[in-house]
Amino acid sequence: MGTVYKTHQQLEDEDTERYLKKQADIFERRKARREAEGYKCTVEGCGQAFKEMLELRSHIYDHQQEDKMRMKCNQAKCGLKFNNRRDYNEHVEMHRAEAQVKILSNIRSVLLYNKHGLLVEEFEREFRSMIGKHVPYKLVGYNSAYDLVSNIPDVVQVTHLDGGQTLLLAMPDEKTEHISKMVGNQRSNREGFNYRTGEVLANVGRNTLRKIEKAAEAKNRKVPEFMKKQVEQLNAIGVFEGGLDLLEFQEVYDQEFGYPLDFRCYGFYSLEDFVFHGLQGVVELEVESFRWKIVPRGNIRCAEAPEVKEIPISVKSNFKKLLDENQFGVSVPTLVRTYEGSFGQLNVRELQCKDLAELCYLMPDICCVDKSDAGDLTIFPAGHLIEKEKTNGRTSPALWVLGEVKSNIWKLLNSLPNGVTLTTFVKGYEGYYGYLNLGSLQCKDMLELCGLMPDVCSLKLAENGQYMICPAKKPGYEDKVHNDSRGAQVLESSVPESCKWNVKRVLVKNPGGVKLSEFHHKYLEAVGRNMDASKLGFTSMKYLLNSLNGSLLQFDASESDPILNLSMETESKLSLGPDMVSPLLSERIIRAGWVNVLKVVSPELIYVRMDGMEDKVVKLEEKMEQFYTLEMAGQKIVPEKLIVGLEVAAVDRDTAWHRGRVVSIEAEREAVVIFYVDHGWSALVKMDTLMCLDSQFYKLAEQAVPVKLSGLKRLADMKYWSSGIVREFKEIVNRAKGRGWMQMREGDNSVDLFMKLVSINGNKWGPGKMALINQALVEKGLAVAKTGHSPGVLDKSLLWEGIPVVMKSGKLDSSLQRLVLASLTRIRVEERHQVSV
């Protein structure tokens, strides 16, 4: 039987039950003792017992009156007698003052260890729990505990919360100040007696909580002597020589003494306040380049005319880069935010400038500044011609309002050289830069906005009646047009280089030519995805290919289904590299054997590697490392030759060479998706890092063998295997450390996979026992067994780790062979069981 653990709630309930039972026993014992002995008088020399508490109190009152008449002190360990009533009364007042001091000390001690104070209803219970008696408010002349705490502001600060609750906060004195500091540094929680207080504070606002924290801090505004001595030590070792930046003071203090400088706990509001008022007479502050610096006492230098500093070349270069990207104008806040995001913090005070606008005025060779009627500033690159429209008395927006929108549109259209529909562009713009407020630009719609920026974009009316937004034409550029089937002139867009590469790959893979009607299918085979001519600005695939006719490829456009071939010029320039070799062979799946699971895609696709082949893969990759890295042999692949299914040599994240196959091509990113044929995983790899797979590395077959589990189908409501099912399947495989026994099914390519598991769905599997993973998935509700399918049975005659399966019968009798193997298996299992014990 395994260990059964109880939940946290169960343990809490048991502790509560034990506590209540203990308190009940204590109460019963006290009750029985009181009934037997009664209530005894504690006055020395009396010892009289009473049955009722009221009788005892009346008896004690009689003693007090008797002592008062005899002028004898009734306090324990005192008992002084007086002959003068005045002396007696002064002695009684002395005891009362001592009791008052003790009461205030007890109140402070109860509240002090609660970081955020206590609710007034929790205070009395907490006081009774710690001190052992109720709050003695009548002894000091008050009618309730609330009246008492409300009239001792030097001990308790009363704070009223928004919800109507009253919070009590301790005010430390000189003796308890260090305790208050330590409690303030503790983490906040809702455990213990302040649980109810924590519940209330969890529902208050941030401002209320900050108000409570400020009220809980000490307000004496006095720096301890030990801290002044620490600052004097820093001064003695020359830390403040030449001036120490105020912001660096905390870091130096932390490094020197090993803990942070918490100046707020002493009642100071800022670091400047702490140094100027708290360390007065130890160090002094002076201003240098608009920044506070700490200097030794008496070392403040006379104010001199500041030396004019030149603006560093790096700052000018950074501004030039940013303004080149925002050539239509940018606001000062946006420029500051962009600069700090790209190059780090910009401290204009070190450059002796009041703000960024003053800095820009000092760089006329880099930027120019325009000021609107409302006082808004717009920063332009140097030499920019600022043109302002006549507003006819209206208040015109700052130039940066339209300028930033123009810059954003210009950046987006640079990635869309062939244009896009206007509605799609607006959605993309708002996805990148947020809501496009046309009202702030004083425009009714997007068409009017585009009309304000002819230097950035242009609009074309497409055949379907939608407007296409395109980058503005460059000087000297002439639109190419062709006539469609209806005789209308349509703008002909340029083809991106990535698309040209993919067209080359299709024709390189099919040297005999490709029919126009089959080009879509061939393109998908070679590149791994479809090509949409409409997204490139063409009305059909024929028009797209016709734009490349004569330059990249050649065909007779007058034919109904022409054959596409590479042009003579392209074919002469194209270097195909080494000759293609035969593709890699897949590893032959034997009837049964041990395997290592490399990757689980779904129950219908699992990549495994046969046992004993890992060493061969390692040796092969060592040879590849020697060939491609040390000998620097091999040849890089021409980008045009990259097609889907091509075997290559690629480097993965482990910086080692592996064999791979191209799965898809991302020409826009200049990368391809590679499937590593010996390891079963995929990755995105840059084209310029791929090498041709040398013929010597084709001898070993692919070691990542795809298989599927037999007799399984998806649940009735699922069209595909969900990620949750795949994740649980992976957990089962990982539990078995990815190693198992595989048996092929007769008549199909499915397999039965057996693994050593600790438990599956409550079933216990002892050492050496093998579980059928196919059946485990069905039992866990992850899959459904096919109708008429019988679960696989482990063939123990073939099961032996490290011994290859012999398909042909040997000289030994098969029954004797099975007996020997079974005995060896039993011995091995017993040895492993003894080692584990």
Stockholm file with secondary structure:
# STOCKHOLM 1.0

chainA/1-837         MGTVYKTHQQLEDEDTERYLKKQADIFERRKARREAEGYKCTVEGCGQAFKEMLELRSHIYDHQQEDKMRMKCNQAKCGLKFNNRRDYNEHVEMHRAEAQVKILSNIRSVLLYNKHGLLVEEFEREFRSMIGKHVPYKLVGYNSAYDLVSNIPDVVQVTHLDGGQTLLLAMPDEKTEHISKMVGNQRSNREGFNYRTGEVLANVGRNTLRKIEKAAEAKNRKVPEFMKKQVEQLNAIGVFEGGLDLLEFQEVYDQEFGYPLDFRCYGFYSLEDFVFHGLQGVVELEVESFRWKIVPRGNIRCAEAPEVKEIPISVKSNFKKLLDENQFGVSVPTLVRTYEGSFGQLNVRELQCKDLAELCYLMPDICCVDKSDAGDLTIFPAGHLIEKEKTNGRTSPALWVLGEVKSNIWKLLNSLPNGVTLTTFVKGYEGYYGYLNLGSLQCKDMLELCGLMPDVCSLKLAENGQYMICPAKKPGYEDKVHNDSRGAQVLESSVPESCKWNVKRVLVKNPGGVKLSEFHHKYLEAVGRNMDASKLGFTSMKYLLNSLNGSLLQFDASESDPILNLSMETESKLSLGPDMVSPLLSERIIRAGWVNVLKVVSPELIYVRMDGMEDKVVKLEEKMEQFYTLEMAGQKIVPEKLIVGLEVAAVDRDTAWHRGRVVSIEAEREAVVIFYVDHGWSALVKMDTLMCLDSQFYKLAEQAVPVKLSGLKRLADMKYWSSGIVREFKEIVNRAKGRGWMQMREGDNSVDLFMKLVSINGNKWGPGKMALINQALVEKGLAVAKTGHSPGVLDKSLLWEGIPVVMKSGKLDSSLQRLVLASLTRIRVEERHQVSV
#=GR chainA/1-837 SS CCCCCCCHHHHHHHHHHHHHHHHHHHHHHHHHHHHHHCEECCSTTTCCEESSHHHHHHHHHHHHHHHHHHTBCCSTTTCCBCSCHHHHHHHHHHHHHHHHHHHHHHHHHHHHTSTTCEEHHHHHHHHHHHHSSCCCTGGGTCSSHHHHHHTCTTTEEEEECTTSCEEEEECCCTTTHHHHHHHHTSCCCCCGGGHHHHHHHTTSCHHHHHHHHHHHSCCCCCCCHHHHHHHHHHHHTTTTTTCEEHHHHHHHHHHHHSSCCCGGGGTCSSHHHIIIIITTTTEEEEEETTEEEEEETTCCCCCCCCCCCCCCHHHHHHHHHHHHHTTTCEEHHHHHHHHHHHHCCCCTTTTTCSSHHHHHHTCTTTEEEEECTTSCEEEEETTCCCCCCCCTTCCCCCHHHHHHHHHHHHHHHHTCTTCEEHHHHHHHHHHHHCCCCTTTTTCSSHHHHHHTCTTTEEEEECTTSCEEEEECCCTTCCCEEEECTTSCEEEECCCCHHHHHHHHHHHHHCTTCEEGGGHHHHHHHHHSSCCCGGGGTCSSHHHHHHTTBTTTEECCTTSSSCEEEECHHHHHHCCCCSCCCCCCCBCCCCSEEEEEEEEEEETTEEEEEETTCHHHHHHHHHHHHIIIIISCCSCBCCGGGCCTTCEEEEECTTSCEEEEEEEEEEGGGTEEEEEETTTCCEEEEEGGGCEECCGGGGSSCBCCEEEEETTEECCTTCSSCCHHHHHHHHHHHHHTTTEEEEEECTTSSEEEEEECCSEETTEECCTTCCEEHHHHHHHTTSCEECTTCCCCCCCTTTCCTTCCCCCSCCSSCHHHHHHHHHHHHHHHHHHHHHHHC
#=GC SS_cons         CCCCCCCHHHHHHHHHHHHHHHHHHHHHHHHHHHHHHCEECCSTTTCCEESSHHHHHHHHHHHHHHHHHHTBCCSTTTCCBCSCHHHHHHHHHHHHHHHHHHHHHHHHHHHHTSTTCEEHHHHHHHHHHHHSSCCCTGGGTCSSHHHHHHTCTTTEEEEECTTSCEEEEECCCTTTHHHHHHHHTSCCCCCGGGHHHHHHHTTSCHHHHHHHHHHHSCCCCCCCHHHHHHHHHHHHTTTTTTCEEHHHHHHHHHHHHSSCCCGGGGTCSSHHHIIIIITTTTEEEEEETTEEEEEETTCCCCCCCCCCCCCCHHHHHHHHHHHHHTTTCEEHHHHHHHHHHHHCCCCTTTTTCSSHHHHHHTCTTTEEEEECTTSCEEEEETTCCCCCCCCTTCCCCCHHHHHHHHHHHHHHHHTCTTCEEHHHHHHHHHHHHCCCCTTTTTCSSHHHHHHTCTTTEEEEECTTSCEEEEECCCTTCCCEEEECTTSCEEEECCCCHHHHHHHHHHHHHCTTCEEGGGHHHHHHHHHSSCCCGGGGTCSSHHHHHHTTBTTTEECCTTSSSCEEEECHHHHHHCCCCSCCCCCCCBCCCCSEEEEEEEEEEETTEEEEEETTCHHHHHHHHHHHHIIIIISCCSCBCCGGGCCTTCEEEEECTTSCEEEEEEEEEEGGGTEEEEEETTTCCEEEEEGGGCEECCGGGGSSCBCCEEEEETTEECCTTCSSCCHHHHHHHHHHHHHTTTEEEEEECTTSSEEEEEECCSEETTEECCTTCCEEHHHHHHHTTSCEECTTCCCCCCCTTTCCTTCCCCCSCCSSCHHHHHHHHHHHHHHHHHHHHHHHC
//
